[in-house]
Amino acid sequence: LRRNRYTVEWFINKNLVHIGKCFNQAKNYSQALPYLEKAISFFRADLDRERALTPSDREAYMEYMNALRGNKDEAKL
């Protein structure tokens, strides 16, 4: 059951990254941020469990940084 829950959460968060990426490409950075922040909170929990970053995790962080730059949020960046 735990593994199934993790798999479902992972797919949900991958979709959140995809939505954030779409907003980034449309240069609507402020709308991308909530989706990307939710997704990276999931990936950050994996890091806390000492799991290595995967390409999906890196993509989420890169999209998040792009949204912060586009939103001119240097403090969070």
Sequence and secondary structure as in RCSB ss.txt:
>XXXX:A:sequence
LRRNRYTVEWFINKNLVHIGKCFNQAKNYSQALPYLEKAISFFRADLDRERALTPSDREAYMEYMNALRGNKDEA
KL
>XXXX:A:secstr
 HHHHHHHHHHHHHHHHHHHHHHHHTT HHHHHHHHHHHHHHHHHHHHTT    HHHHHHHHHHHHHHHHTT TT
T 
